[in-house]
Amino acid sequence: MLVVHSDGMALHDPGPGHPDSPDRLRAAVDALKDLPGLQWSESREATQTELERVHHPAYVARLAELRGRVCTLDPDTHLSAGSVAAAYLAAGAAIQATEAVFVAGNNLALALVRPPGHHAEADAAMGFCLFNNIAIAAEHARATLGCERVLILDWDVHHGNGTQHLFEERRDVLFMSIHESQLYPDTGALHETGRGEGRGYTINVPCPAGRGDADYVYILRSLLVPIAAAFRPNLVLVSAGFDAHRADPLANMELTEDGYAEMTKIVHEIADRYANGRVVFFLEGGYDLEAMPRSLRACIEALMPVKDEPASVVRLPTPAARSIVAAVKDQHADHWSFA
C-alpha cells in the first residue's frame, strides 16, 4: 500500500484551539510509521491545470495570490503562511495516490493529507477545506487515466457538500455520503439525489445521532453493495473522515475502530470485485488525537493480508438505521435495485 504524505502539510496552522491542528497529521503518521508493507512517497504540489479541472480559475488564482499570507476565508477556514502551499501538496498527494493504483502497481493507496477537502466548492473554501482533494483525484482519473466510472464513498460525519455539488449533474461519478443529520454544513438531505443526467447518482444517507458500528455496516451492506454491483466502478475513492468516532468532540456518533475496519473490508470487497482492487483513501476529518489515528490504523490493518480479520460487528442495527435505509431505498427505487 502506498502512503502519499508531506511534512509540509503540517505548516497549515489555522491557529490555537482550531480543531484542524497540525498535530492531527503528526498523530496519523505516528500511528502508521511502524506498520510493515507500507511504501511512503513524498507529495508534490498539484498544478494549475489539475486544480482547474475542479475549481474555477478565478478561485485558484485567488488562493495562489494568498500564498504566504495570513487571513480568514470563512468563519471556520483560516490561512497561516504555510496553508496554501499545504493545500497544493494535499491536492498533489491525492493525484499521486490515484495514479499509483492505475500505473504504479499499487492497488491500495492513502492520501494522508491536510487541509481536508470535501467541503470545498468549485469557487470557495469552506469548513476547513481549501481544495477538494478527492474531487481533484476523481477528475484526474477520468481525464488522464482512462477511468470511466468512479465511486466516491464519504463516511466523514459531516456531509461532503463540495464533492456532491461538483458531480451531482453527472453519471460517471457516483457519490454516496453517510453523515449525521442536522450537523454542519446542513446539506445532504435524503431528497438530494442529483440533477439532470446525474439524477440518482447522488445517494445521501443522513442519520440521526448515536449510530454505531452495526448501523454503519448495515447501511453499507444494504445500500452501497447493491448500488456498486449495478454501477460497476473502475475506481473506488473514500473520503475517510474519522469524526463519527464516539470520542470525537465535533459530532455525536458512536463508531469505534472495529466499525471503521469492518467498513474498510466492505469497500475493499467492492474494489476487488469491480475495480481490480483499486481503492484510494483520503484523510478528511477526525479531531480526537487518539481516536483518529487509532481508527486510521485499524482501516489500514484491515487491508493487510497478514492481519487477523477485524472483529465482526455482531450487534443488530438499530430501528433508526433500518428506517433510514428503507427511506433511501424508497427514494432511489427508480434508479437502483436493492433485491
Protein Blocks (a to p, Z undefined) as FASTA:
>chain_A
ZZdddfklmmpcgbghiabbfklmmmmmmmmmmpghiacdddddddfklmmmmmcfklmm
mmmmmgoiacdfbfklccdfklmmmmmmmmmmmmmmmmmmmmnopabdcddddddfklpc
fkbceehiabdfklmmmmmmmmmnopabdcdddfbfbdcfklmmmmmmcckbccddddde
hiaehiaifklnbehjlgoiaccddddehiafklmmmmmmmmmmmmmmmnopabdcdddd
fklbfkbckbccfbdfklmmmmmmmmmmmmmmmnnopacdddfehjbfklmmmmmmmmmm
mmpmkbccddddfbdcdfklmmmmmmmmmmmmmmpccZZ
